[in-house]
Amino acid sequence: MSKVLYISYDGMTDPLGQSQVLPYLVGLTQKGHQFTLLSFEKKERFEKEKKIIEDIVNKAGIKWVPLKFTTKPPLLSKLYDAVRMRFAAVI
């Protein structure tokens, strides 16, 4: 069994997160791996889809740490997200 930190700049409430990332992690969890999932969530989708994702990760035993995806100011927001990602990953 391994413990894995999976970081995705795509949100789990985004179509890519739901169609590819989550099934992959759920499948590996069923094989005995433990995941902590850090993802950046867009506000509108997060508010709408949060419960669905929580149900999936809770059922699979995945620890989900959703972070707010920032967009403003355009260039600095990416740097800000990277700093928050690193901080969240270390804790």
MARKE-29635 format. One record per atom (N, C-alpha, C): chain; x, y, z; residue in one letter; residue number from 1. Coordinates in steps of 0.2 Angstrom, whole numbers. Layout:
<atom unit="A" xx="X" yy="Y" zz="Z" code="a" pos="NUM"/>
...
This chain:
<atom unit="A" xx="4" yy="-6" zz="0" code="m" pos="1"/>
<atom unit="A" xx="0" yy="0" zz="0" code="m" pos="1"/>
<atom unit="A" xx="4" yy="6" zz="0" code="m" pos="1"/>
<atom unit="A" xx="3" yy="11" zz="-4" code="s" pos="2"/>
<atom unit="A" xx="6" yy="17" zz="-4" code="s" pos="2"/>
<atom unit="A" xx="2" yy="23" zz="-3" code="s" pos="2"/>
<atom unit="A" xx="5" yy="28" zz="0" code="k" pos="3"/>
<atom unit="A" xx="1" yy="35" zz="1" code="k" pos="3"/>
<atom unit="A" xx="4" yy="40" zz="-4" code="k" pos="3"/>
<atom unit="A" xx="-1" yy="43" zz="-7" code="v" pos="4"/>
<atom unit="A" xx="0" yy="47" zz="-13" code="v" pos="4"/>
<atom unit="A" xx="-3" yy="54" zz="-12" code="v" pos="4"/>
<atom unit="A" xx="1" yy="59" zz="-14" code="l" pos="5"/>
<atom unit="A" xx="-2" yy="66" zz="-14" code="l" pos="5"/>
<atom unit="A" xx="-3" yy="67" zz="-22" code="l" pos="5"/>
<atom unit="A" xx="-9" yy="68" zz="-24" code="y" pos="6"/>
<atom unit="A" xx="-11" yy="69" zz="-31" code="y" pos="6"/>
<atom unit="A" xx="-13" yy="77" zz="-31" code="y" pos="6"/>
<atom unit="A" xx="-10" yy="80" zz="-35" code="i" pos="7"/>
<atom unit="A" xx="-11" yy="88" zz="-36" code="i" pos="7"/>
<atom unit="A" xx="-14" yy="89" zz="-43" code="i" pos="7"/>
<atom unit="A" xx="-19" yy="92" zz="-44" code="s" pos="8"/>
<atom unit="A" xx="-22" yy="94" zz="-50" code="s" pos="8"/>
<atom unit="A" xx="-24" yy="101" zz="-50" code="s" pos="8"/>
<atom unit="A" xx="-22" yy="104" zz="-55" code="y" pos="9"/>
<atom unit="A" xx="-24" yy="111" zz="-56" code="y" pos="9"/>
<atom unit="A" xx="-31" yy="112" zz="-59" code="y" pos="9"/>
<atom unit="A" xx="-33" yy="106" zz="-62" code="d" pos="10"/>
<atom unit="A" xx="-40" yy="106" zz="-65" code="d" pos="10"/>
<atom unit="A" xx="-44" yy="104" zz="-58" code="d" pos="10"/>
<atom unit="A" xx="-50" yy="106" zz="-58" code="g" pos="11"/>
<atom unit="A" xx="-54" yy="105" zz="-53" code="g" pos="11"/>
<atom unit="A" xx="-58" yy="98" zz="-54" code="g" pos="11"/>
<atom unit="A" xx="-60" yy="95" zz="-48" code="m" pos="12"/>
<atom unit="A" xx="-63" yy="89" zz="-48" code="m" pos="12"/>
<atom unit="A" xx="-71" yy="90" zz="-50" code="m" pos="12"/>
<atom unit="A" xx="-73" yy="96" zz="-50" code="t" pos="13"/>
<atom unit="A" xx="-79" yy="98" zz="-52" code="t" pos="13"/>
<atom unit="A" xx="-79" yy="100" zz="-59" code="t" pos="13"/>
<atom unit="A" xx="-73" yy="100" zz="-63" code="d" pos="14"/>
<atom unit="A" xx="-73" yy="101" zz="-70" code="d" pos="14"/>
<atom unit="A" xx="-74" yy="95" zz="-73" code="d" pos="14"/>
<atom unit="A" xx="-76" yy="95" zz="-80" code="p" pos="15"/>
<atom unit="A" xx="-78" yy="89" zz="-83" code="p" pos="15"/>
<atom unit="A" xx="-72" yy="84" zz="-83" code="p" pos="15"/>
<atom unit="A" xx="-66" yy="86" zz="-84" code="l" pos="16"/>
<atom unit="A" xx="-60" yy="82" zz="-85" code="l" pos="16"/>
<atom unit="A" xx="-59" yy="79" zz="-78" code="l" pos="16"/>
<atom unit="A" xx="-59" yy="82" zz="-73" code="g" pos="17"/>
<atom unit="A" xx="-59" yy="79" zz="-66" code="g" pos="17"/>
<atom unit="A" xx="-63" yy="73" zz="-65" code="g" pos="17"/>
<atom unit="A" xx="-70" yy="75" zz="-67" code="q" pos="18"/>
<atom unit="A" xx="-75" yy="69" zz="-66" code="q" pos="18"/>
<atom unit="A" xx="-74" yy="63" zz="-70" code="q" pos="18"/>
<atom unit="A" xx="-72" yy="65" zz="-76" code="s" pos="19"/>
<atom unit="A" xx="-72" yy="59" zz="-81" code="s" pos="19"/>
<atom unit="A" xx="-66" yy="55" zz="-81" code="s" pos="19"/>
<atom unit="A" xx="-60" yy="58" zz="-79" code="q" pos="20"/>
<atom unit="A" xx="-54" yy="55" zz="-80" code="q" pos="20"/>
<atom unit="A" xx="-50" yy="54" zz="-73" code="q" pos="20"/>
<atom unit="A" xx="-49" yy="60" zz="-70" code="v" pos="21"/>
<atom unit="A" xx="-45" yy="59" zz="-63" code="v" pos="21"/>
<atom unit="A" xx="-49" yy="55" zz="-58" code="v" pos="21"/>
<atom unit="A" xx="-55" yy="57" zz="-56" code="l" pos="22"/>
<atom unit="A" xx="-58" yy="53" zz="-51" code="l" pos="22"/>
<atom unit="A" xx="-59" yy="46" zz="-52" code="l" pos="22"/>
<atom unit="A" xx="-61" yy="43" zz="-58" code="p" pos="23"/>
<atom unit="A" xx="-61" yy="36" zz="-59" code="p" pos="23"/>
<atom unit="A" xx="-54" yy="33" zz="-59" code="p" pos="23"/>
<atom unit="A" xx="-49" yy="36" zz="-61" code="y" pos="24"/>
<atom unit="A" xx="-42" yy="34" zz="-60" code="y" pos="24"/>
<atom unit="A" xx="-40" yy="33" zz="-53" code="y" pos="24"/>
<atom unit="A" xx="-42" yy="38" zz="-49" code="l" pos="25"/>
<atom unit="A" xx="-40" yy="38" zz="-42" code="l" pos="25"/>
<atom unit="A" xx="-44" yy="33" zz="-38" code="l" pos="25"/>
<atom unit="A" xx="-51" yy="32" zz="-39" code="v" pos="26"/>
<atom unit="A" xx="-55" yy="27" zz="-36" code="v" pos="26"/>
<atom unit="A" xx="-53" yy="20" zz="-38" code="v" pos="26"/>
<atom unit="A" xx="-51" yy="19" zz="-44" code="g" pos="27"/>
<atom unit="A" xx="-48" yy="12" zz="-46" code="g" pos="27"/>
<atom unit="A" xx="-42" yy="11" zz="-42" code="g" pos="27"/>
<atom unit="A" xx="-37" yy="15" zz="-42" code="l" pos="28"/>
<atom unit="A" xx="-31" yy="14" zz="-38" code="l" pos="28"/>
<atom unit="A" xx="-32" yy="13" zz="-30" code="l" pos="28"/>
<atom unit="A" xx="-37" yy="17" zz="-28" code="t" pos="29"/>
<atom unit="A" xx="-39" yy="16" zz="-21" code="t" pos="29"/>
<atom unit="A" xx="-42" yy="9" zz="-19" code="t" pos="29"/>
<atom unit="A" xx="-45" yy="6" zz="-24" code="q" pos="30"/>
<atom unit="A" xx="-48" yy="0" zz="-23" code="q" pos="30"/>
<atom unit="A" xx="-42" yy="-6" zz="-23" code="q" pos="30"/>
<atom unit="A" xx="-37" yy="-4" zz="-26" code="k" pos="31"/>
<atom unit="A" xx="-31" yy="-8" zz="-26" code="k" pos="31"/>
<atom unit="A" xx="-26" yy="-7" zz="-20" code="k" pos="31"/>
<atom unit="A" xx="-29" yy="-3" zz="-15" code="g" pos="32"/>
<atom unit="A" xx="-25" yy="-2" zz="-9" code="g" pos="32"/>
<atom unit="A" xx="-21" yy="4" zz="-8" code="g" pos="32"/>
<atom unit="A" xx="-21" yy="8" zz="-13" code="h" pos="33"/>
<atom unit="A" xx="-17" yy="15" zz="-12" code="h" pos="33"/>
<atom unit="A" xx="-21" yy="20" zz="-9" code="h" pos="33"/>
<atom unit="A" xx="-18" yy="24" zz="-5" code="q" pos="34"/>
<atom unit="A" xx="-22" yy="29" zz="-1" code="q" pos="34"/>
<atom unit="A" xx="-20" yy="36" zz="-4" code="q" pos="34"/>
<atom unit="A" xx="-25" yy="40" zz="-6" code="f" pos="35"/>
<atom unit="A" xx="-24" yy="46" zz="-9" code="f" pos="35"/>
<atom unit="A" xx="-26" yy="52" zz="-5" code="f" pos="35"/>
<atom unit="A" xx="-22" yy="58" zz="-5" code="t" pos="36"/>
<atom unit="A" xx="-24" yy="64" zz="-3" code="t" pos="36"/>
<atom unit="A" xx="-24" yy="68" zz="-10" code="t" pos="36"/>
<atom unit="A" xx="-30" yy="71" zz="-11" code="l" pos="37"/>
<atom unit="A" xx="-31" yy="75" zz="-18" code="l" pos="37"/>
<atom unit="A" xx="-32" yy="82" zz="-17" code="l" pos="37"/>
<atom unit="A" xx="-27" yy="86" zz="-20" code="l" pos="38"/>
<atom unit="A" xx="-27" yy="93" zz="-20" code="l" pos="38"/>
<atom unit="A" xx="-30" yy="95" zz="-26" code="l" pos="38"/>
<atom unit="A" xx="-35" yy="99" zz="-27" code="s" pos="39"/>
<atom unit="A" xx="-37" yy="102" zz="-33" code="s" pos="39"/>
<atom unit="A" xx="-39" yy="109" zz="-33" code="s" pos="39"/>
<atom unit="A" xx="-39" yy="113" zz="-38" code="f" pos="40"/>
<atom unit="A" xx="-41" yy="120" zz="-38" code="f" pos="40"/>
<atom unit="A" xx="-48" yy="120" zz="-42" code="f" pos="40"/>
<atom unit="A" xx="-53" yy="123" zz="-38" code="e" pos="41"/>
<atom unit="A" xx="-60" yy="123" zz="-40" code="e" pos="41"/>
<atom unit="A" xx="-62" yy="130" zz="-42" code="e" pos="41"/>
<atom unit="A" xx="-66" yy="130" zz="-47" code="k" pos="42"/>
<atom unit="A" xx="-69" yy="136" zz="-49" code="k" pos="42"/>
<atom unit="A" xx="-75" yy="137" zz="-46" code="k" pos="42"/>
<atom unit="A" xx="-76" yy="143" zz="-43" code="k" pos="43"/>
<atom unit="A" xx="-82" yy="145" zz="-39" code="k" pos="43"/>
<atom unit="A" xx="-89" yy="142" zz="-41" code="k" pos="43"/>
<atom unit="A" xx="-91" yy="144" zz="-47" code="e" pos="44"/>
<atom unit="A" xx="-97" yy="142" zz="-49" code="e" pos="44"/>
<atom unit="A" xx="-98" yy="134" zz="-49" code="e" pos="44"/>
<atom unit="A" xx="-93" yy="131" zz="-52" code="r" pos="45"/>
<atom unit="A" xx="-94" yy="123" zz="-53" code="r" pos="45"/>
<atom unit="A" xx="-93" yy="120" zz="-46" code="r" pos="45"/>
<atom unit="A" xx="-89" yy="123" zz="-41" code="f" pos="46"/>
<atom unit="A" xx="-88" yy="120" zz="-35" code="f" pos="46"/>
<atom unit="A" xx="-95" yy="121" zz="-31" code="f" pos="46"/>
<atom unit="A" xx="-98" yy="126" zz="-31" code="e" pos="47"/>
<atom unit="A" xx="-105" yy="127" zz="-28" code="e" pos="47"/>
<atom unit="A" xx="-110" yy="122" zz="-30" code="e" pos="47"/>
<atom unit="A" xx="-110" yy="121" zz="-37" code="k" pos="48"/>
<atom unit="A" xx="-115" yy="117" zz="-40" code="k" pos="48"/>
<atom unit="A" xx="-113" yy="109" zz="-39" code="k" pos="48"/>
<atom unit="A" xx="-107" yy="107" zz="-39" code="e" pos="49"/>
<atom unit="A" xx="-105" yy="100" zz="-40" code="e" pos="49"/>
<atom unit="A" xx="-102" yy="98" zz="-33" code="e" pos="49"/>
<atom unit="A" xx="-100" yy="102" zz="-28" code="k" pos="50"/>
<atom unit="A" xx="-97" yy="100" zz="-22" code="k" pos="50"/>
<atom unit="A" xx="-99" yy="93" zz="-19" code="k" pos="50"/>
<atom unit="A" xx="-106" yy="93" zz="-18" code="k" pos="51"/>
<atom unit="A" xx="-109" yy="87" zz="-15" code="k" pos="51"/>
<atom unit="A" xx="-107" yy="81" zz="-19" code="k" pos="51"/>
<atom unit="A" xx="-108" yy="81" zz="-25" code="i" pos="52"/>
<atom unit="A" xx="-107" yy="75" zz="-29" code="i" pos="52"/>
<atom unit="A" xx="-100" yy="73" zz="-28" code="i" pos="52"/>
<atom unit="A" xx="-95" yy="77" zz="-29" code="i" pos="53"/>
<atom unit="A" xx="-88" yy="75" zz="-28" code="i" pos="53"/>
<atom unit="A" xx="-86" yy="73" zz="-21" code="i" pos="53"/>
<atom unit="A" xx="-89" yy="76" zz="-16" code="e" pos="54"/>
<atom unit="A" xx="-88" yy="74" zz="-9" code="e" pos="54"/>
<atom unit="A" xx="-91" yy="67" zz="-8" code="e" pos="54"/>
<atom unit="A" xx="-96" yy="65" zz="-11" code="d" pos="55"/>
<atom unit="A" xx="-99" yy="58" zz="-11" code="d" pos="55"/>
<atom unit="A" xx="-94" yy="53" zz="-14" code="d" pos="55"/>
<atom unit="A" xx="-92" yy="55" zz="-19" code="i" pos="56"/>
<atom unit="A" xx="-87" yy="50" zz="-23" code="i" pos="56"/>
<atom unit="A" xx="-81" yy="49" zz="-19" code="i" pos="56"/>
<atom unit="A" xx="-78" yy="54" zz="-17" code="v" pos="57"/>
<atom unit="A" xx="-71" yy="54" zz="-13" code="v" pos="57"/>
<atom unit="A" xx="-72" yy="51" zz="-6" code="v" pos="57"/>
<atom unit="A" xx="-78" yy="52" zz="-3" code="n" pos="58"/>
<atom unit="A" xx="-79" yy="49" zz="4" code="n" pos="58"/>
<atom unit="A" xx="-80" yy="42" zz="3" code="n" pos="58"/>
<atom unit="A" xx="-84" yy="40" zz="-2" code="k" pos="59"/>
<atom unit="A" xx="-86" yy="33" zz="-3" code="k" pos="59"/>
<atom unit="A" xx="-79" yy="29" zz="-4" code="k" pos="59"/>
<atom unit="A" xx="-75" yy="32" zz="-8" code="a" pos="60"/>
<atom unit="A" xx="-68" yy="29" zz="-10" code="a" pos="60"/>
<atom unit="A" xx="-63" yy="29" zz="-5" code="a" pos="60"/>
<atom unit="A" xx="-64" yy="34" zz="0" code="g" pos="61"/>
<atom unit="A" xx="-59" yy="34" zz="5" code="g" pos="61"/>
<atom unit="A" xx="-53" yy="39" zz="3" code="g" pos="61"/>
<atom unit="A" xx="-55" yy="44" zz="-1" code="i" pos="62"/>
<atom unit="A" xx="-50" yy="48" zz="-3" code="i" pos="62"/>
<atom unit="A" xx="-50" yy="55" zz="1" code="i" pos="62"/>
<atom unit="A" xx="-45" yy="57" zz="3" code="k" pos="63"/>
<atom unit="A" xx="-45" yy="64" zz="7" code="k" pos="63"/>
<atom unit="A" xx="-45" yy="69" zz="1" code="k" pos="63"/>
<atom unit="A" xx="-50" yy="74" zz="1" code="w" pos="64"/>
<atom unit="A" xx="-50" yy="79" zz="-4" code="w" pos="64"/>
<atom unit="A" xx="-49" yy="86" zz="-1" code="w" pos="64"/>
<atom unit="A" xx="-44" yy="89" zz="-4" code="v" pos="65"/>
<atom unit="A" xx="-43" yy="96" zz="-1" code="v" pos="65"/>
<atom unit="A" xx="-44" yy="101" zz="-7" code="v" pos="65"/>
<atom unit="A" xx="-50" yy="104" zz="-8" code="p" pos="66"/>
<atom unit="A" xx="-51" yy="108" zz="-13" code="p" pos="66"/>
<atom unit="A" xx="-49" yy="115" zz="-11" code="p" pos="66"/>
<atom unit="A" xx="-45" yy="118" zz="-16" code="l" pos="67"/>
<atom unit="A" xx="-43" yy="125" zz="-15" code="l" pos="67"/>
<atom unit="A" xx="-46" yy="129" zz="-21" code="l" pos="67"/>
<atom unit="A" xx="-47" yy="136" zz="-19" code="k" pos="68"/>
<atom unit="A" xx="-51" yy="140" zz="-23" code="k" pos="68"/>
<atom unit="A" xx="-46" yy="142" zz="-29" code="k" pos="68"/>
<atom unit="A" xx="-48" yy="141" zz="-35" code="f" pos="69"/>
<atom unit="A" xx="-45" yy="143" zz="-41" code="f" pos="69"/>
<atom unit="A" xx="-46" yy="151" zz="-42" code="f" pos="69"/>
<atom unit="A" xx="-40" yy="154" zz="-43" code="t" pos="70"/>
<atom unit="A" xx="-40" yy="162" zz="-43" code="t" pos="70"/>
<atom unit="A" xx="-39" yy="164" zz="-50" code="t" pos="70"/>
<atom unit="A" xx="-42" yy="169" zz="-52" code="t" pos="71"/>
<atom unit="A" xx="-41" yy="172" zz="-59" code="t" pos="71"/>
<atom unit="A" xx="-38" yy="179" zz="-60" code="t" pos="71"/>
<atom unit="A" xx="-39" yy="183" zz="-54" code="k" pos="72"/>
<atom unit="A" xx="-37" yy="190" zz="-55" code="k" pos="72"/>
<atom unit="A" xx="-32" yy="191" zz="-49" code="k" pos="72"/>
<atom unit="A" xx="-27" yy="195" zz="-51" code="p" pos="73"/>
<atom unit="A" xx="-25" yy="198" zz="-57" code="p" pos="73"/>
<atom unit="A" xx="-22" yy="192" zz="-62" code="p" pos="73"/>
<atom unit="A" xx="-23" yy="192" zz="-68" code="p" pos="74"/>
<atom unit="A" xx="-21" yy="187" zz="-72" code="p" pos="74"/>
<atom unit="A" xx="-15" yy="183" zz="-71" code="p" pos="74"/>
<atom unit="A" xx="-9" yy="187" zz="-72" code="l" pos="75"/>
<atom unit="A" xx="-3" yy="183" zz="-71" code="l" pos="75"/>
<atom unit="A" xx="-1" yy="181" zz="-64" code="l" pos="75"/>
<atom unit="A" xx="-2" yy="186" zz="-59" code="l" pos="76"/>
<atom unit="A" xx="-1" yy="185" zz="-52" code="l" pos="76"/>
<atom unit="A" xx="-5" yy="180" zz="-49" code="l" pos="76"/>
<atom unit="A" xx="-11" yy="178" zz="-52" code="s" pos="77"/>
<atom unit="A" xx="-15" yy="173" zz="-49" code="s" pos="77"/>
<atom unit="A" xx="-12" yy="166" zz="-49" code="s" pos="77"/>
<atom unit="A" xx="-9" yy="165" zz="-55" code="k" pos="78"/>
<atom unit="A" xx="-6" yy="158" zz="-56" code="k" pos="78"/>
<atom unit="A" xx="0" yy="157" zz="-51" code="k" pos="78"/>
<atom unit="A" xx="4" yy="163" zz="-49" code="l" pos="79"/>
<atom unit="A" xx="9" yy="162" zz="-44" code="l" pos="79"/>
<atom unit="A" xx="6" yy="161" zz="-38" code="l" pos="79"/>
<atom unit="A" xx="1" yy="165" zz="-36" code="y" pos="80"/>
<atom unit="A" xx="-3" yy="164" zz="-30" code="y" pos="80"/>
<atom unit="A" xx="-5" yy="157" zz="-29" code="y" pos="80"/>
<atom unit="A" xx="-8" yy="154" zz="-34" code="d" pos="81"/>
<atom unit="A" xx="-11" yy="148" zz="-33" code="d" pos="81"/>
<atom unit="A" xx="-5" yy="143" zz="-32" code="d" pos="81"/>
<atom unit="A" xx="1" yy="144" zz="-36" code="a" pos="82"/>
<atom unit="A" xx="6" yy="139" zz="-35" code="a" pos="82"/>
<atom unit="A" xx="9" yy="140" zz="-28" code="a" pos="82"/>
<atom unit="A" xx="9" yy="145" zz="-25" code="v" pos="83"/>
<atom unit="A" xx="12" yy="146" zz="-18" code="v" pos="83"/>
<atom unit="A" xx="7" yy="143" zz="-13" code="v" pos="83"/>
<atom unit="A" xx="0" yy="143" zz="-14" code="r" pos="84"/>
<atom unit="A" xx="-5" yy="140" zz="-10" code="r" pos="84"/>
<atom unit="A" xx="-5" yy="133" zz="-11" code="r" pos="84"/>
<atom unit="A" xx="-3" yy="130" zz="-17" code="m" pos="85"/>
<atom unit="A" xx="-3" yy="123" zz="-18" code="m" pos="85"/>
<atom unit="A" xx="3" yy="120" zz="-14" code="m" pos="85"/>
<atom unit="A" xx="9" yy="124" zz="-15" code="r" pos="86"/>
<atom unit="A" xx="15" yy="121" zz="-11" code="r" pos="86"/>
<atom unit="A" xx="14" yy="121" zz="-4" code="r" pos="86"/>
<atom unit="A" xx="11" yy="126" zz="-1" code="f" pos="87"/>
<atom unit="A" xx="9" yy="127" zz="6" code="f" pos="87"/>
<atom unit="A" xx="4" yy="121" zz="8" code="f" pos="87"/>
<atom unit="A" xx="-1" yy="120" zz="4" code="a" pos="88"/>
<atom unit="A" xx="-6" yy="115" zz="6" code="a" pos="88"/>
<atom unit="A" xx="-3" yy="108" zz="6" code="a" pos="88"/>
<atom unit="A" xx="2" yy="107" zz="1" code="a" pos="89"/>
<atom unit="A" xx="5" yy="100" zz="0" code="a" pos="89"/>
<atom unit="A" xx="10" yy="99" zz="6" code="a" pos="89"/>
<atom unit="A" xx="13" yy="104" zz="8" code="v" pos="90"/>
<atom unit="A" xx="18" yy="103" zz="14" code="v" pos="90"/>
<atom unit="A" xx="14" yy="101" zz="20" code="v" pos="90"/>
<atom unit="A" xx="8" yy="104" zz="21" code="i" pos="91"/>
<atom unit="A" xx="5" yy="103" zz="28" code="i" pos="91"/>
<atom unit="A" xx="2" yy="96" zz="28" code="i" pos="91"/>
